[in-house]
Amino acid sequence: MPKMKVVGVVKTDKMQKTRRVEIPRIMKYPKYGKYVRTRTVCYVHDENNESSIGDTVEIEECRPMSKMKRWKLVGVVKKAIKIEEQ
């Protein structure tokens, strides 16, 4: 069975070799039929610490690496724009 690949945005990079990635999606609310925005949170293994906050990344399913990490980083799709504070 092929491994699932998804694209999301890095929200936290405070942990070493671990990133918190959010995958936004729109779902239809069952009772009222209204479309609502939801998100899925995945903890991703980033061996080389190559991603940072705001980057759009592609992730892939893998074996469990810890209690919460079930994904690994495939690559950075788009780097975030850094704004320097003065």
Secondary structure, DSSP 4 states (H G I P E B T S, - for coil): -PPPEEEEEEEE--STTEEEEEEEEEEE-TTT--EEEEEEEEEEE-TT----TT-EEEEEE-S--SSSEEEEEEEEEEPPPP----
